[in-house]
């Protein structure tokens, strides 16, 4: 078995574990496509990434916040809420309430949408173009004390302060080793919606139109609300950008226990 086949199988197994469902066995690697497909014919912004021979254009009119879903209120007849019976001295020891994640991916289950595909540590990731806040050429971030280990620091951009996330450490904490850390070669910062958060990226792959049927959607609650689903034929994890932003703003990581010892000191 070739090294590429072994790598593909390992990544397929990892994506299956992420979704906590059995993925199809005939997943094919994500084929590279021209990076210039990213919003073709759009005007060029000076600060966006420019490769040696290809421009990557992210026009402002394509960067919009994913719409939230309006839910009808649930009416409960003659039912009074249960009183809070926890003694005052115990309330401070109760765990915090879980973050509230609106179903910002609902619209993508209804009709085809465009997504940007990029690669981190051999893992293919994708974000809907509507949730893409821009792409910036990588510059070494300025670290800040007292931040999670996945927080690489601040990248200045104009008058903004961009928060750079170590994508490999955040998405794959259980596979993040010293050897992996030393092999990373981040080249871009993929911004999440209109927030100041960006995912460090090693390689921009392409943009492509996805049909909802191509995605194995995450349907049940679980430990990974940032994972919208798996693009089955492209062996790729589709990101729920709004949920990921919420986790990052709360300083949460992607480890199952959240308190486990980091394998890389």
Secondary structure, DSSP 4 states (H G I P E B T S, - for coil): --HHHHHHHHHHHHHHHHHTSPPPTT--PPPP--GGGTTTTPPPPTTS-B-SS-B----GGG--PPPPPP-PPPP-TT-PPPP--S-HHHHTTSPPPPPP---TTGGGGTS-EEEEEEEETTEEEEEEGGGEEEEEE----B--TTS-TTEEEEEEETTEEEEEE-HHHHHTGGG--HHHHHH----EEEEETTSSEEEEESEEEEEEEE-GGGEEE--S--S-TTEEEEEGGGTEEEE-HHHHHHHHHTT--S-SSSSSPPS--
